[in-house]
């Protein structure tokens, strides 16, 4: 099963990305690819970390070659390809044949469809464990049907997607190999504006390339993602650098190159990288838990402007101003009120609303954490028990790349949570996995399966959630599947024959 992502055009931004010279859009939904269920307890990631701060002695560096030699083996080329799409031909003068021949009539494939060429692209990745886990961007691999990982020494491996999170543009892939040259992580919270950095990747697919610059700014939020905390650098980043390494002068990974700000599509001295602390948290969540579990506080927050600070009689502009509290939320239970200024969360200062959203998001659901609020001129300490952000079950791991031999090929599913149930008006007695996407050239689409349907059974086996639906479809016993669905107020069966897929 696969699920495609919807995207919004941002003509001003050029994503340093999958296809050289092509502007990629920001994803707004989560993609799924078929595969086995994520293991209940995954092997822990053995990540090398050196979190000591850099020395600020001002000594010059006559050559960065020792750093490059240590980092280069850890940065890989990721070559991806996606299955060709089927475009239904637009014929403005074509009569409504269904009207004449009935609702079961289908136009012949050679009249209604036109096959498009296979798409290919190149990105970058960073080896983070010796046993083959690789960090890259979600937009590099989100639509890939095949992934080839090429090491700096020329070795090639088939990569499979372990999980991806469009809300941070982070993805994890895996290759079957041992004793790989894993990079060492730094604590990205300790970097400073002005630190010298090197960007390593595969721009335009021409081969591994190293550029240098400095950290221009921290905490940028410019691409429209749900969770942003970008490092800005003037080190040259170009299309194909996405997923590559941004390292400090000791060769430690501080960020993953992700995007550029450009009018031309090429480097103009403003590039962005996901900081390693954020990327590492997403990666470990996907590998260890099978999905990203984000914290939920239940407040509407905004930045505190000088004008608002004056009205509320706050003697500061740092913090997140609470504009509203969700009834029954963790914030309400903790005693948070509208007009409060949240100044600290879990022992860390809150600089603005974006910063609070990030801090809450990385908090493990169920954790009781301290929080400081400024109210009526007095600082008050509260304790809040964070819940899981509703709807986050969509950000699941995807253990395998798309398999053309699976059942219900081209179908994306998600868990039927309460929000989805309410939206689709699904009765409480209906259990299953909700269909989020159906490829038009698939056998499932031809059988009548549509977005918003709920898959209740596959071949007489009851389906409880998306993970089970994916597992059942991964290794079908034959090409024909009997699927029971709930759709538009009632249940019905459909037969999906993969032997007749487009």
N, C-alpha and C positions, 0 to 999 in steps of 0.2 A: 504494500500500500504506500502510496505517496501522497503528500499534500503540498500543493504549490502555495506560494505566498503572494498576497496582493501587494502592490507598491504604489507609492505616490511620487510623481515626478518632481524633481528639484533641479531645474536647469542650471542654477547658479553653482551647484556643487558637482564636482567630478570625483567620483569614488575611485581611489587608487586601487584597481581591482582586477576582476576576472579577465576581462577582454581589453587588450590594449587599445586606448583611445576611445573607449565606450563609456558613457555616463551611466552608472548603475543607480537605481532608485533605492530609497530606504524601505525595508520590509516592514509591514505592519501586522502580519499574522505569522504564525509559527509553522514551519515546514516539517513534514513527517516523511520518513522513508521506511520501507518495510524492514523487518528483521526479527530476530529472536527477542524474547522478553529480556529486559535488562536484568542481570543477576541480582538476587536479593541482597547479597553482600559482595560487592566487587572488591578485587584486590586493591589494597591501598596504593595510592600514587607515591612513588618514591622520588620526590622532587628535591633537587639540591637548592638550598637557600643560604645566602650570605647576606644578612641584613645590617651589616655594619655600615655606618655612614662613610661617604667619600672623604678623603683628605682634601682640605681646601688650602693647600700650601702654595698654590699659584705656580708650581713648576711647569715648565713647558714640556711638550712631547715632540721630539724630533721625528718620530715615526709611530704610526699606530699599527704597524704590521704584526707585532706580537699579539695584540688584542684580536686582530682580524684572524690570525692563524688559529686562535683558540675558539673563536665564535663560528667561523665559516662552516665547519663540519656539522654544526647543529641546525643550520638553516637549509631548508629543502625547497625544491621546486615542486609545485602541485599542478599537474596537468589534468584538466577535467574535460569531460564531454557529456553532452546531454542528448537524449533521444530526439530525433526530428519531430517537429510538431505537424499536426494536420490542420491546415487552414480550410475551412469550408468556403467554397467559392461564392462570391456575392454576384447574383445575377438579377439585376433590377427588373428585367423584363420576363423573368421566369414565372409562369403561372403557379398558383398555389396547388401543387399536385396532391397534397394531402386532402385538400377540400374535395377533389374529384374522386380519388381512389380510397379515401377513408383514413382514419387515424393510424392504422397499422402500416401504411405505405412508407417505404424508405427509398430515397433517391439513390441510384447506383453510385458506388464510391467514385468511379471515374468521372462522374458528373458533379458531385458535390464537394469533393475533397482534392486538395493539392498538397503533396508531400514537400516539406521544406528540408533544406540540407541540415545535416548534423552540425550542432554547435560545439565549438571547442574553445578553450581558454586556458590561461596560465595564471597562477597566483603563487603565493609563498606560504611557508609554514615553519614552525620551530619545534624541534624535537625536545620534549620536556622530561621524558623518562627513558631509561636505557632499554626498556622492553617495548618501545614502539608507540607511545602516546605522543601525538603531535597537535600543537595548538595552531589554529588558523582563524580566519574570519568566516562568519556565517555566509556572507555574500559570495565567498569564493566557492563554496561547496553546496549551497542550498538547492540548486537545480541539477546537480551532477548525477548522471546515471553510471558513470565510470570515473574512478579517481586513480591516477598514477602518481606515486611519490618518487621523486628522483633525488638521491642523496648527492652530496658534493663530490663523493668519490666515484660517482657514475652508477652505483647500484640502483635498481628500480624495484619498487614494491607496489602491490595493489593496496589501496587504502580503503577503509570502510568508515562510515560516519558513526561515531559513538553517540554524539548528541550535539545539538546546536540551540542557540538562544538568540533569536533576532533582536530581543530587547537590549542586548549589549553588543550585538554583532560578533559573538564569540562562538566558535565551533571546535569540536575535538574529533580528530580522526585517529585511526590505529592501523599500524602495519605489523605483520607478523615477523618480528626480527628480535635479536638479542644483542646486548652489548653495544647499543647505539650511542653516539656522542651527545648526551643530554646537556642542555645549557643550564647554567646556574641562575637562579632567580635572585633579584635584589628586592628590598622593601621599597616599593614605589612611593610610599608616603614620605620617604626621607630625601627624595630628590629636590633640587632647588633650581629656580630659574637662573640660567647662566651656566649650568653644568654642561660639559662637553658630552655629546652623544654621537653614536654611529648607527646608521640605518643599513641593514643587510637584507637583501631580497633578490627577486628575479624580475626587474622591471622590463616590460615589453617582451619577456621570454628570451632575452638575448644572452642570459647566463647570470650567474651570481655577481652582484654589484654592491660595492660599499660606498656610502657617502657619509659625510660628517657635518656636524653643525652644533647647535646648542639647544637647550630647552628654552623655548621662547615664552611659554606660559604654562600654567597648570589649571586644572579644573574647568576646562572649556566644555561648553554644552552647545553644540552648534549644528548637529546633524539631524536633530529631530527624533533620536532614539528615546526610548522610555527611561533608560538609565545611562547617563553620560558623565564622564569625568576625565575627558581626554587630556593627554599631554600634547602640547603644541610644540613643534620643532621646525627649524629652518633647514634641517638635513634634507637633501633632495629625495623626495618620494614621488614615484610615478606609477601609472597603471602596471599591475603585475607585482608591485611591492606589498600588496595587501596580504596580511598574515605573516609578514616578515618580522625580523627582530629589530628593536631599538634598544641598544645596549649602552651602558656607561663606560667610562675609560678603564674599568677593570674587567670588562667583558661580561658583565652581569646583565641579565634581561630586566629592563625596567618598563618596557611597553611592547605592544604588538601594533605595527603600522597598519592603519585602517583606511584613512581617507586624506584627500587634499582639498584645499580651497583654490580653485583655478578658474580663470575665464577661458583658457585655451585647452584644458584637458591635460596639460603637462605641469611639471613642478614650477611653482611661483614663490617658493619659500615659506609656504604655510601648509604644514602637514600635521596630521593628528594620529595619535596612538592610544590604544586602550591600555591603561596602566596595569602592570602585572598583578597587583593585589586584587583588582576587580576580575581580571581574566582568570586568575588562579582560583578564585572563589567559585566562579561559574563552572570552570572545568571540573573541580573536585565535586561540585554538586551533581553534575551530569554523570560522572563516572561512578561515584559512590551511591547516589540516591536514585539514579535513573531519570531525574528531572531537576529543574531549578526550583528550590523552595524559597520563596521570598516572604519577608515579614510584612505584616499589615498593622497599621496603627489606627486608621479610621478618622483622619482629620483632613479638612481642606486647608491648605496652607499657601502662603504667598510670601514674597520677599518684603522686607521692611524698608520702605523708602524714608528719606528724611522727613517728608511731610507726614507720613503715617506715624513715625516715631514721635513727632511733635504732638500729634493729636492724642496718642496714647500715653504721652508723658514718659516715654522710654528714653533713657540717656545713652542709647546705643542704636546702631542700625544692623548689627550682626544678630542673626537668629532667624527663625521661621515663625511668621505671624499666623496664628490659628484663626481662620475665617469661619470655620464650621466644624462640628463634631458629629460623626455618624452615630445614630442611636444604637445602643447595644454593642458598640465597638470597644476594643481594648482601651482606646483613649478615654471614652466616656466612663468606663468602669474605673479608670485610674484617677478620674477627677479633672481631666483637662476641660477647659471652657473656652468658648469663643472669645477672642481678644487676648488670650494668653500668648506670650512670646516664648517659644521653645528655644532655650539657649544652649542646652547640652543634652546629649543622648548617649546612654551607656558609657559615660565617662569621657566622651569626646565632645569638644565644642561644636555647636551647629552654626555654620556661617550664613547659610541661606536655605531656602526651601528645597533647592536641588540637592544640597548636601544632606539635609535631613532625609529626603527620599532615599538616597543611596544608603545611608546608615541603617535605616529601618529595613530596607530591602535585603541587606546581607545578614540581618539578625535571624537566628534560627527560630522558626515558629515554636511557641511554647516557652520561650525564654522570658524570665522576669528581669527587666533591666531598669536601672535608675534613669530619671529624666528630670531636668531642671527647667522650670518655667518662671517667667517674670510676670507677675500679676499685681496690679495696683501698687507698683513701685517696690514690691517685695519679691525676693527670690524664694521659690518654693520647690522642695524636692518631692517627686512623685515616683511611684513604682508602677510600671506597666508590663503586663504579660502579653507579648506580641503573638498574634495569630498568623496563620498563613494567608497570603494575599489571595482573594477569591479569583478563580479562573486560572491560576498558575499551573494547573495540571496539564495545560496545553504545552508547556515548555518541557517536553519529555525528551528522554534519550532516544536515539534512533540507531540501534545497534548495527544494522546492516544497510548497505547501499541498496538502491532500488533493484529488485530482481524481476526480470521480465517473466519468470516462470511461476510467480506466486498467484494465488487466487485473488480475485477482485483487484487485478492490476490497474493502477491509475486512480485508486480510491484513497482519499485521506480521511482519517477518523480522529475523533477526540473523545475524551470522557464526557459523559452526560452529567455535568454538574448542575447545581440548582439554578444558576444563572442561565445556562443553556436550556434547561428544562422550562423555565419561565418564558424565555424568549420564543421557544418553539411550541409552547403550550402542550408539553408532553405530560400525560397523566403520571401520577406518582407510582402506579403499578407497572409502568413500562420500564424495563431495564435494558441496557445495551450500550452501543457506541454510536455517537452521532456522526453522520457523514459531513465532512467539511469541504470536500472537493471531489469532483468526478471528471476525469479527462474525457473530452468529447470523442476521442478516437478509441475509447476502451470498450471492451465487451460489457462491462458493468453499465456504462452509459446507454448502450444499445438495449440492455435489458430493462431500462427504466429507472435505475438507481439515480437519485438526485441529491444535491446538497440539502441538508436539513432532515433527511430520512434518518431513522434510528435502526441500526442493525441489531435485531433481537436474537437471531439464530443463524448459524452457518452450518449447513449439512446436518441439521437436527441438533447441533450443539449450542446450548444457551451461551450468549455473550453478555458479560457483565460490564466490561470496560474496553477502552481502546487497545490496551496492551494485550488482552486476550484475543481480540479480533485480529490483531496483527500476527500473533503467534499461530492462530488457527490457519491463517491464510499463507503462512510462509512455506509450508511444505504440503501442498495439496496432493491427495491420492489420485485425483484425475483432473481433467480440464474443465469439468462441468460442476458448478456449485449451486446448491439450493439455498437461497437466502430469504429469511423471513424478516420483513421490515415493518416498522410503524411509520406511516406517512399520512399527513393531513387528516388526522382524526381516526385512522383505522389501520389495521394490520393486513398485510398481504404477502404473498410469496413471489419471488422472481427467480429465474434461472439464468445464471451467468455462465456463458460458454466461452472460455478463454481460447479455444481452438479457432474461434471466428473473430478474434480481436483484430482491429484495424491495423 
